[in-house]
């Protein structure tokens, strides 16, 4: 089994076709197909089903990807480090992010990142915290950006930013509030929030329980973009971290109100302690961290200005 074969296998798996993988690797398609066939012969099982729609991984192919992907990326990282070629950061980064980051904020960061690091390929996956943690454990992801309880301290977690959840409404809402809004008052509004399978809802419910309140939303949507669009078009309110809708807030389509007492959301990144992050992964998480902090400061400033709050 050769390193080249494993590298070719990863490319075919991730691209879903021989044509795209050959283009990515800058090799001719027959040579790529031959190496995949040799790998399958050595393993003794087919790794792909050849279909008119592309190369579909078999059950053995899925398992092989889980086992090989971490090894290949570790070898690429080690090769770059030992060669001393640190000037040009390259490689592949697989990152998982919770929806409240993936919803627009990550897109702007990635647009800047690819211009700064054109030799880095990024595979971004959205999902729930528990699903992303499992993908990290099985080496399908290099790192994940997830929510963490405010007081939990884990050496694997590195803080990115902590922000308070806000009451979010359409900028056209006719309702105004005199100061921060209590959860008791919020619970009387027409509310749309994520369901209890969503990490953000757990944060909300925990805060409400501390006030002896059970949230009773009229609507529950787990897709944050759907919540954003729904609130913009109706007289409903939602509870979200400002970063999740920062662009709509910045453009004036939505308005945010502070909640009392504060409901902090702590955003962290986690990597596999058995596998050091590559230079490409470190560059990506640094870019994400910088942008999340900047977005948080911008929203806080806007929140103070719109609600007449003094800076703390």
KOLRONU-90913 format. One record per residue (C-alpha): residue number from 0; residue in one letter; chain; z, x, y. Coordinates in nm, 4 decimals, padded with zeros to 6 digits, m for minus. Each point is the difference from the previous one (the first is absolute). Layout:
N
+-----+---------+--------+----------+----------+----------+
! num ! residuo ! cadena !       pz !       px !       py !
+-----+---------+--------+----------+----------+----------+
! NUM !       A !      A !        Z !        X !        Y !
...
+-----+---------+--------+----------+----------+----------+
//
This chain:
312
+-----+---------+--------+----------+----------+----------+
! num ! residuo ! cadena !       pz !       px !       py !
+-----+---------+--------+----------+----------+----------+
!   0 !       X !      A !  00.0000 !  00.0000 !  00.0000 !
!   1 !       X !      A ! m00.1152 !  00.1568 !  00.3260 !
!   2 !       X !      A !  00.1305 ! m00.0446 !  00.3518 !
!   3 !       X !      A ! m00.3522 ! m00.0903 !  00.1081 !
!   4 !       X !      A ! m00.0155 ! m00.2847 ! m00.2519 !
!   5 !       X !      A !  00.3283 ! m00.1459 !  00.1228 !
!   6 !       X !      A ! m00.1128 !  00.0291 !  00.3622 !
!   7 !       X !      A ! m00.3250 ! m00.1777 ! m00.0872 !
!   8 !       X !      A !  00.1924 ! m00.2697 ! m00.1862 !
!   9 !       X !      A !  00.2194 ! m00.0707 !  00.3038 !
!  10 !       X !      A ! m00.3050 ! m00.0287 !  00.2245 !
!  11 !       X !      A ! m00.1750 ! m00.2467 ! m00.2313 !
!  12 !       X !      A !  00.3180 ! m00.2047 ! m00.0397 !
!  13 !       X !      A !  00.0642 ! m00.0176 !  00.3743 !
!  14 !       X !      A ! m00.3618 ! m00.0593 !  00.1045 !
!  15 !       X !      A ! m00.0829 ! m00.2469 ! m00.2756 !
!  16 !       X !      A ! m00.3500 !  00.1343 ! m00.0549 !
!  17 !       X !      A ! m00.1756 !  00.3190 ! m00.1072 !
!  18 !       X !      A ! m00.2248 ! m00.0069 !  00.3061 !
!  19 !       X !      A !  00.2859 ! m00.0121 !  00.2501 !
!  20 !       X !      A !  00.2048 !  00.2554 ! m00.1936 !
!  21 !       X !      A ! m00.2954 !  00.2417 ! m00.0192 !
!  22 !       X !      A ! m00.0500 ! m00.0327 !  00.3748 !
!  23 !       X !      A !  00.3697 !  00.0636 !  00.0631 !
!  24 !       X !      A !  00.0041 !  00.3063 ! m00.2254 !
!  25 !       X !      A ! m00.3424 !  00.1240 !  00.1152 !
!  26 !       X !      A ! m00.1298 !  00.0270 ! m00.3568 !
!  27 !       X !      A ! m00.2975 ! m00.1551 ! m00.1745 !
!  28 !       X !      A !  00.0722 ! m00.3216 ! m00.1873 !
!  29 !       X !      A ! m00.1189 !  00.1162 ! m00.3476 !
!  30 !       X !      A !  00.2402 !  00.2966 !  00.0103 !
!  31 !       X !      A !  00.2845 ! m00.2292 !  00.0996 !
!  32 !       X !      A ! m00.0788 ! m00.2483 ! m00.2761 !
!  33 !       X !      A ! m00.0154 !  00.2831 ! m00.2539 !
!  34 !       X !      A !  00.3444 !  00.1310 !  00.0965 !
!  35 !       X !      A !  00.1533 ! m00.3476 ! m00.0238 !
!  36 !       X !      A ! m00.1517 ! m00.0430 ! m00.3449 !
!  37 !       X !      A !  00.1403 !  00.3368 ! m00.1112 !
!  38 !       X !      A !  00.3447 ! m00.1002 !  00.1231 !
!  39 !       X !      A ! m00.0214 ! m00.3273 ! m00.1902 !
!  40 !       X !      A ! m00.1039 !  00.1867 ! m00.3159 !
!  41 !       X !      A !  00.2946 !  00.2355 !  00.0336 !
!  42 !       X !      A !  00.2469 ! m00.2836 !  00.0560 !
!  43 !       X !      A ! m00.1607 ! m00.2049 ! m00.2739 !
!  44 !       X !      A ! m00.0074 ! m00.3248 !  00.1988 !
!  45 !       X !      A ! m00.2368 ! m00.1494 !  00.2585 !
!  46 !       X !      A !  00.1453 !  00.0265 !  00.3497 !
!  47 !       X !      A ! m00.2544 ! m00.2289 !  00.1650 !
!  48 !       X !      A ! m00.2102 ! m00.3017 ! m00.0793 !
!  49 !       X !      A ! m00.3510 !  00.0529 !  00.1356 !
!  50 !       X !      A ! m00.1058 ! m00.3263 !  00.1677 !
!  51 !       X !      A ! m00.2739 ! m00.1028 !  00.2470 !
!  52 !       X !      A !  00.2753 ! m00.0268 !  00.2626 !
!  53 !       X !      A !  00.1276 !  00.3518 ! m00.0559 !
!  54 !       X !      A !  00.2467 !  00.1984 ! m00.2064 !
!  55 !       X !      A !  00.2969 ! m00.2169 ! m00.0966 !
!  56 !       X !      A !  00.3002 !  00.1904 ! m00.1390 !
!  57 !       X !      A !  00.1174 ! m00.0952 ! m00.3469 !
!  58 !       X !      A !  00.3682 ! m00.0269 ! m00.0884 !
!  59 !       X !      A ! m00.0136 !  00.3662 ! m00.1027 !
!  60 !       X !      A ! m00.1734 !  00.0793 !  00.3298 !
!  61 !       X !      A !  00.2801 ! m00.1665 !  00.1954 !
!  62 !       X !      A !  00.2598 !  00.1989 ! m00.1927 !
!  63 !       X !      A ! m00.1969 !  00.3231 !  00.0433 !
!  64 !       X !      A ! m00.0175 ! m00.0527 !  00.3743 !
!  65 !       X !      A !  00.3763 ! m00.0536 !  00.0199 !
!  66 !       X !      A !  00.0611 !  00.3211 ! m00.1939 !
!  67 !       X !      A ! m00.2713 !  00.2212 !  00.1526 !
!  68 !       X !      A ! m00.0028 ! m00.0981 !  00.3682 !
!  69 !       X !      A !  00.3301 !  00.1684 !  00.0846 !
!  70 !       X !      A ! m00.0929 !  00.3127 ! m00.1948 !
!  71 !       X !      A ! m00.3346 !  00.0375 !  00.1756 !
!  72 !       X !      A !  00.1472 ! m00.0444 !  00.3457 !
!  73 !       X !      A !  00.2777 !  00.2474 ! m00.0776 !
!  74 !       X !      A ! m00.2600 !  00.2557 ! m00.1104 !
!  75 !       X !      A ! m00.2081 ! m00.0589 !  00.3124 !
!  76 !       X !      A !  00.3071 !  00.0404 !  00.2192 !
!  77 !       X !      A !  00.1050 !  00.3181 ! m00.1800 !
!  78 !       X !      A ! m00.3522 !  00.1424 !  00.0197 !
!  79 !       X !      A ! m00.0190 ! m00.0582 !  00.3755 !
!  80 !       X !      A !  00.3461 !  00.1488 !  00.0552 !
!  81 !       X !      A ! m00.0664 !  00.3108 ! m00.2108 !
!  82 !       X !      A ! m00.3402 !  00.0602 !  00.1542 !
!  83 !       X !      A !  00.1586 !  00.0138 !  00.3426 !
!  84 !       X !      A ! m00.2564 ! m00.2481 !  00.1277 !
!  85 !       X !      A !  00.2341 ! m00.1944 !  00.2270 !
!  86 !       X !      A ! m00.2310 ! m00.0213 !  00.2984 !
!  87 !       X !      A ! m00.2145 ! m00.2744 ! m00.1510 !
!  88 !       X !      A !  00.2172 ! m00.2752 ! m00.1473 !
!  89 !       X !      A ! m00.1810 ! m00.1812 ! m00.2768 !
!  90 !       X !      A !  00.0650 ! m00.2026 ! m00.3117 !
!  91 !       X !      A !  00.0814 ! m00.3588 ! m00.0949 !
!  92 !       X !      A !  00.3084 ! m00.1950 !  00.1017 !
!  93 !       X !      A !  00.1014 ! m00.3228 ! m00.1722 !
!  94 !       X !      A !  00.2451 ! m00.1940 !  00.2137 !
!  95 !       X !      A !  00.1625 ! m00.3389 ! m00.0475 !
!  96 !       X !      A !  00.1216 ! m00.2017 !  00.2980 !
!  97 !       X !      A !  00.1814 ! m00.3288 !  00.0428 !
!  98 !       X !      A ! m00.1966 ! m00.2755 !  00.1712 !
!  99 !       X !      A !  00.1900 !  00.0264 !  00.3279 !
! 100 !       X !      A ! m00.1523 !  00.3469 !  00.0438 !
! 101 !       X !      A ! m00.3388 ! m00.0662 ! m00.1593 !
! 102 !       X !      A ! m00.0559 ! m00.2940 !  00.2344 !
! 103 !       X !      A ! m00.2119 !  00.1734 !  00.2702 !
! 104 !       X !      A !  00.2444 !  00.2778 !  00.0917 !
! 105 !       X !      A ! m00.1099 !  00.2227 ! m00.2883 !
! 106 !       X !      A ! m00.3661 ! m00.0633 !  00.0781 !
! 107 !       X !      A !  00.0262 !  00.1548 !  00.3454 !
! 108 !       X !      A !  00.1861 !  00.3002 ! m00.1387 !
! 109 !       X !      A ! m00.2624 !  00.0607 ! m00.2698 !
! 110 !       X !      A ! m00.2823 ! m00.0191 !  00.2519 !
! 111 !       X !      A !  00.1541 !  00.2892 !  00.1925 !
! 112 !       X !      A !  00.0975 !  00.1870 ! m00.3156 !
! 113 !       X !      A ! m00.3513 !  00.0186 ! m00.1477 !
! 114 !       X !      A ! m00.1326 !  00.1446 !  00.3246 !
! 115 !       X !      A !  00.2700 !  00.2664 !  00.0013 !
! 116 !       X !      A ! m00.0200 !  00.0780 ! m00.3752 !
! 117 !       X !      A ! m00.3566 ! m00.0775 ! m00.1156 !
! 118 !       X !      A !  00.0474 !  00.1805 ! m00.3345 !
! 119 !       X !      A !  00.2853 ! m00.2286 ! m00.1109 !
! 120 !       X !      A ! m00.0662 ! m00.3125 ! m00.2067 !
! 121 !       X !      A !  00.2590 ! m00.2757 !  00.0360 !
! 122 !       X !      A !  00.0640 ! m00.2763 ! m00.2517 !
! 123 !       X !      A !  00.2268 ! m00.2613 !  00.1608 !
! 124 !       X !      A !  00.1551 ! m00.2758 ! m00.2095 !
! 125 !       X !      A !  00.1975 ! m00.2940 !  00.1350 !
! 126 !       X !      A !  00.2657 ! m00.1854 ! m00.1930 !
! 127 !       X !      A !  00.3616 ! m00.0972 ! m00.0442 !
! 128 !       X !      A !  00.2702 !  00.2662 ! m00.0017 !
! 129 !       X !      A !  00.0833 ! m00.0366 ! m00.3713 !
! 130 !       X !      A ! m00.3671 !  00.0253 ! m00.1011 !
! 131 !       X !      A ! m00.0541 !  00.3079 !  00.2156 !
! 132 !       X !      A !  00.3123 !  00.1651 ! m00.1405 !
! 133 !       X !      A ! m00.1334 ! m00.0465 ! m00.3532 !
! 134 !       X !      A ! m00.3392 !  00.1457 !  00.0965 !
! 135 !       X !      A !  00.1768 !  00.3012 !  00.1513 !
! 136 !       X !      A !  00.2111 !  00.0447 ! m00.3138 !
! 137 !       X !      A ! m00.3113 !  00.0057 ! m00.2194 !
! 138 !       X !      A ! m00.1786 !  00.2465 !  00.2346 !
! 139 !       X !      A ! m00.2664 ! m00.2476 !  00.1052 !
! 140 !       X !      A !  00.1115 !  00.0585 !  00.3592 !
! 141 !       X !      A !  00.0991 !  00.3208 !  00.1772 !
! 142 !       X !      A !  00.2359 ! m00.1712 !  00.2427 !
! 143 !       X !      A !  00.0991 ! m00.3456 !  00.1158 !
! 144 !       X !      A !  00.1106 ! m00.1536 !  00.3297 !
! 145 !       X !      A !  00.2492 ! m00.2796 ! m00.0648 !
! 146 !       X !      A !  00.2940 ! m00.1907 !  00.1453 !
! 147 !       X !      A !  00.3492 !  00.1236 ! m00.0825 !
! 148 !       X !      A !  00.3444 ! m00.1550 !  00.0537 !
! 149 !       X !      A !  00.1466 !  00.1268 !  00.3308 !
! 150 !       X !      A !  00.2994 !  00.1747 ! m00.1560 !
! 151 !       X !      A ! m00.1581 !  00.1314 ! m00.3216 !
! 152 !       X !      A ! m00.0145 !  00.3787 ! m00.0126 !
! 153 !       X !      A ! m00.2240 !  00.1526 ! m00.2650 !
! 154 !       X !      A ! m00.1178 !  00.3652 !  00.0069 !
! 155 !       X !      A ! m00.3488 ! m00.1152 ! m00.0995 !
! 156 !       X !      A ! m00.0293 ! m00.2165 !  00.3131 !
! 157 !       X !      A ! m00.1054 !  00.1382 !  00.3380 !
! 158 !       X !      A !  00.0384 ! m00.2261 !  00.3018 !
! 159 !       X !      A ! m00.3105 ! m00.0874 !  00.1986 !
! 160 !       X !      A !  00.1308 ! m00.2561 !  00.2477 !
! 161 !       X !      A !  00.2591 ! m00.2754 !  00.0305 !
! 162 !       X !      A ! m00.0897 ! m00.3093 !  00.2008 !
! 163 !       X !      A !  00.1560 ! m00.3416 !  00.0502 !
! 164 !       X !      A ! m00.1714 ! m00.3120 ! m00.1280 !
! 165 !       X !      A ! m00.1047 ! m00.2353 !  00.2790 !
! 166 !       X !      A ! m00.0782 ! m00.3648 !  00.0475 !
! 167 !       X !      A ! m00.3780 ! m00.0149 !  00.0453 !
! 168 !       X !      A ! m00.1956 ! m00.2825 !  00.1626 !
! 169 !       X !      A ! m00.3392 ! m00.0665 !  00.1504 !
! 170 !       X !      A ! m00.0295 !  00.1167 !  00.3602 !
! 171 !       X !      A ! m00.0916 ! m00.3624 !  00.0813 !
! 172 !       X !      A !  00.3321 ! m00.1367 ! m00.1229 !
! 173 !       X !      A !  00.1629 ! m00.2336 !  00.2478 !
! 174 !       X !      A !  00.3454 !  00.0903 ! m00.1228 !
! 175 !       X !      A !  00.2064 !  00.2673 !  00.1716 !
! 176 !       X !      A !  00.3378 !  00.1451 ! m00.0890 !
! 177 !       X !      A !  00.2818 !  00.1153 !  00.2240 !
! 178 !       X !      A !  00.0769 !  00.3362 ! m00.1563 !
! 179 !       X !      A !  00.0020 !  00.1046 ! m00.3681 !
! 180 !       X !      A ! m00.0390 ! m00.2851 ! m00.2483 !
! 181 !       X !      A !  00.2572 ! m00.0704 ! m00.2719 !
! 182 !       X !      A ! m00.0994 ! m00.0603 ! m00.3604 !
! 183 !       X !      A !  00.1647 ! m00.3406 !  00.0228 !
! 184 !       X !      A ! m00.2377 ! m00.0933 !  00.2824 !
! 185 !       X !      A ! m00.2970 !  00.1575 ! m00.1784 !
! 186 !       X !      A !  00.0708 ! m00.2080 ! m00.3085 !
! 187 !       X !      A ! m00.0571 ! m00.3140 !  00.2078 !
! 188 !       X !      A ! m00.3542 !  00.1093 !  00.0930 !
! 189 !       X !      A ! m00.3237 ! m00.0604 ! m00.1874 !
! 190 !       X !      A !  00.0150 !  00.3194 ! m00.2006 !
! 191 !       X !      A ! m00.2518 !  00.1821 ! m00.2212 !
! 192 !       X !      A !  00.1255 !  00.3126 ! m00.1777 !
! 193 !       X !      A ! m00.0671 !  00.1915 ! m00.3239 !
! 194 !       X !      A !  00.1332 ! m00.1380 ! m00.3282 !
! 195 !       X !      A !  00.3022 !  00.1399 ! m00.1814 !
! 196 !       X !      A ! m00.2149 !  00.2318 ! m00.2095 !
! 197 !       X !      A ! m00.0825 !  00.1950 !  00.3161 !
! 198 !       X !      A !  00.2142 !  00.2953 !  00.1115 !
! 199 !       X !      A !  00.0163 ! m00.1197 !  00.3609 !
! 200 !       X !      A !  00.1357 ! m00.3361 ! m00.1103 !
! 201 !       X !      A !  00.2845 !  00.1742 ! m00.1820 !
! 202 !       X !      A !  00.0949 !  00.1699 !  00.3268 !
! 203 !       X !      A ! m00.0085 ! m00.3327 !  00.1845 !
! 204 !       X !      A !  00.1992 ! m00.1866 ! m00.2649 !
! 205 !       X !      A !  00.2636 !  00.2730 ! m00.0124 !
! 206 !       X !      A !  00.0465 ! m00.0180 !  00.3770 !
! 207 !       X !      A !  00.0099 ! m00.3810 ! m00.0070 !
! 208 !       X !      A !  00.2572 ! m00.0025 ! m00.2816 !
! 209 !       X !      A !  00.2286 !  00.2179 !  00.2130 !
! 210 !       X !      A ! m00.0087 ! m00.2837 !  00.2556 !
! 211 !       X !      A !  00.0556 ! m00.2646 ! m00.2712 !
! 212 !       X !      A ! m00.3540 ! m00.1271 !  00.0541 !
! 213 !       X !      A ! m00.2686 ! m00.0810 ! m00.2561 !
! 214 !       X !      A ! m00.3474 !  00.0302 !  00.1511 !
! 215 !       X !      A ! m00.2096 ! m00.3151 ! m00.0430 !
! 216 !       X !      A ! m00.3593 !  00.0829 !  00.0953 !
! 217 !       X !      A ! m00.2607 ! m00.2760 ! m00.0002 !
! 218 !       X !      A ! m00.2657 !  00.2438 ! m00.1210 !
! 219 !       X !      A !  00.0093 !  00.3150 ! m00.2145 !
! 220 !       X !      A ! m00.2930 !  00.2434 ! m00.0034 !
! 221 !       X !      A !  00.0215 !  00.3446 ! m00.1568 !
! 222 !       X !      A ! m00.3158 !  00.1284 !  00.1697 !
! 223 !       X !      A !  00.1083 !  00.1267 !  00.3414 !
! 224 !       X !      A ! m00.3475 ! m00.0253 !  00.1510 !
! 225 !       X !      A ! m00.0001 ! m00.3686 ! m00.0954 !
! 226 !       X !      A !  00.3385 ! m00.0448 !  00.1708 !
! 227 !       X !      A ! m00.1286 !  00.1747 !  00.3124 !
! 228 !       X !      A ! m00.3126 ! m00.2146 !  00.0221 !
! 229 !       X !      A !  00.1957 ! m00.3186 ! m00.0727 !
! 230 !       X !      A !  00.2584 !  00.0671 !  00.2709 !
! 231 !       X !      A ! m00.2692 !  00.0899 !  00.2538 !
! 232 !       X !      A ! m00.1734 ! m00.3354 ! m00.0592 !
! 233 !       X !      A !  00.3037 ! m00.2299 ! m00.0257 !
! 234 !       X !      A !  00.3432 ! m00.0684 !  00.1473 !
! 235 !       X !      A !  00.1733 !  00.1645 ! m00.2964 !
! 236 !       X !      A !  00.2306 !  00.3010 !  00.0278 !
! 237 !       X !      A !  00.0527 !  00.2875 ! m00.2407 !
! 238 !       X !      A !  00.2399 !  00.2890 ! m00.0551 !
! 239 !       X !      A ! m00.1704 !  00.3361 ! m00.0433 !
! 240 !       X !      A !  00.0369 !  00.3687 !  00.0869 !
! 241 !       X !      A ! m00.2008 !  00.0564 !  00.3204 !
! 242 !       X !      A ! m00.2000 !  00.2833 ! m00.1603 !
! 243 !       X !      A ! m00.1512 ! m00.2544 ! m00.2403 !
! 244 !       X !      A ! m00.1677 ! m00.1807 !  00.2921 !
! 245 !       X !      A !  00.0072 !  00.2720 !  00.2642 !
! 246 !       X !      A ! m00.3668 ! m00.0344 !  00.0954 !
! 247 !       X !      A !  00.0260 ! m00.3740 !  00.0643 !
! 248 !       X !      A !  00.3150 !  00.0622 !  00.2040 !
! 249 !       X !      A ! m00.1687 !  00.2768 !  00.1974 !
! 250 !       X !      A ! m00.3043 ! m00.2193 !  00.0694 !
! 251 !       X !      A !  00.2161 ! m00.2905 !  00.1131 !
! 252 !       X !      A ! m00.0929 ! m00.2402 ! m00.2819 !
! 253 !       X !      A !  00.3586 ! m00.0136 ! m00.1267 !
! 254 !       X !      A !  00.3397 !  00.0249 !  00.1648 !
! 255 !       X !      A !  00.3215 !  00.1443 ! m00.1462 !
! 256 !       X !      A !  00.3583 ! m00.1057 !  00.0639 !
! 257 !       X !      A !  00.3077 !  00.2020 ! m00.1046 !
! 258 !       X !      A !  00.2321 ! m00.1456 ! m00.2624 !
! 259 !       X !      A !  00.3777 !  00.0084 !  00.0116 !
! 260 !       X !      A !  00.1685 !  00.1543 ! m00.1842 !
! 261 !       X !      A ! m00.2577 !  00.2717 ! m00.0623 !
! 262 !       X !      A ! m00.1873 ! m00.0031 ! m00.3323 !
! 263 !       X !      A ! m00.1056 !  00.3619 ! m00.0613 !
! 264 !       X !      A ! m00.2953 !  00.0893 ! m00.2222 !
! 265 !       X !      A !  00.0073 !  00.3615 ! m00.1226 !
! 266 !       X !      A ! m00.3336 !  00.1514 ! m00.0962 !
! 267 !       X !      A !  00.0057 !  00.3083 ! m00.2249 !
! 268 !       X !      A ! m00.2401 !  00.2051 ! m00.2066 !
! 269 !       X !      A !  00.0689 !  00.1107 ! m00.3539 !
! 270 !       X !      A ! m00.1760 !  00.2611 ! m00.2128 !
! 271 !       X !      A !  00.0406 !  00.1050 ! m00.3612 !
! 272 !       X !      A !  00.2646 !  00.2777 ! m00.0021 !
! 273 !       X !      A ! m00.1676 !  00.1587 ! m00.3021 !
! 274 !       X !      A ! m00.3261 !  00.0459 !  00.1931 !
! 275 !       X !      A ! m00.0005 !  00.1698 !  00.3409 !
! 276 !       X !      A ! m00.2196 ! m00.1622 !  00.2631 !
! 277 !       X !      A ! m00.3308 !  00.1685 !  00.0704 !
! 278 !       X !      A ! m00.0862 !  00.1245 !  00.3471 !
! 279 !       X !      A ! m00.2315 ! m00.3014 !  00.0335 !
! 280 !       X !      A !  00.2776 ! m00.2435 ! m00.0916 !
! 281 !       X !      A !  00.2424 !  00.1667 !  00.2404 !
! 282 !       X !      A ! m00.2591 ! m00.0206 !  00.2781 !
! 283 !       X !      A ! m00.0597 ! m00.3696 ! m00.0689 !
! 284 !       X !      A !  00.3660 ! m00.0997 ! m00.0059 !
! 285 !       X !      A !  00.0621 !  00.2002 !  00.3190 !
! 286 !       X !      A ! m00.2797 ! m00.1937 !  00.1695 !
! 287 !       X !      A !  00.1371 ! m00.3332 ! m00.1252 !
! 288 !       X !      A !  00.3515 !  00.0867 !  00.1098 !
! 289 !       X !      A ! m00.1135 !  00.1028 !  00.3485 !
! 290 !       X !      A ! m00.2009 ! m00.3187 !  00.0475 !
! 291 !       X !      A !  00.2738 ! m00.2300 ! m00.1335 !
! 292 !       X !      A !  00.2496 !  00.1489 !  00.2454 !
! 293 !       X !      A ! m00.2491 ! m00.0336 !  00.2855 !
! 294 !       X !      A ! m00.0778 ! m00.3626 ! m00.0906 !
! 295 !       X !      A !  00.3725 ! m00.0753 ! m00.0209 !
! 296 !       X !      A !  00.0666 !  00.1468 !  00.3452 !
! 297 !       X !      A ! m00.2948 ! m00.1905 !  00.1484 !
! 298 !       X !      A !  00.1185 ! m00.3310 ! m00.1435 !
! 299 !       X !      A !  00.3597 !  00.0603 !  00.1113 !
! 300 !       X !      A ! m00.1202 !  00.0683 !  00.3530 !
! 301 !       X !      A ! m00.2158 ! m00.3131 ! m00.0006 !
! 302 !       X !      A !  00.2884 ! m00.2042 ! m00.1409 !
! 303 !       X !      A !  00.2313 !  00.1162 !  00.2780 !
! 304 !       X !      A ! m00.2579 ! m00.0700 !  00.2689 !
! 305 !       X !      A ! m00.0921 ! m00.3483 ! m00.1233 !
! 306 !       X !      A !  00.3569 ! m00.1144 ! m00.0613 !
! 307 !       X !      A !  00.1609 !  00.1632 !  00.3024 !
! 308 !       X !      A !  00.2259 !  00.2233 ! m00.2091 !
! 309 !       X !      A !  00.1531 !  00.3202 !  00.1303 !
! 310 !       X !      A ! m00.0705 !  00.3255 ! m00.1830 !
! 311 !       X !      A !  00.2838 !  00.1127 ! m00.2240 !
+-----+---------+--------+----------+----------+----------+
//
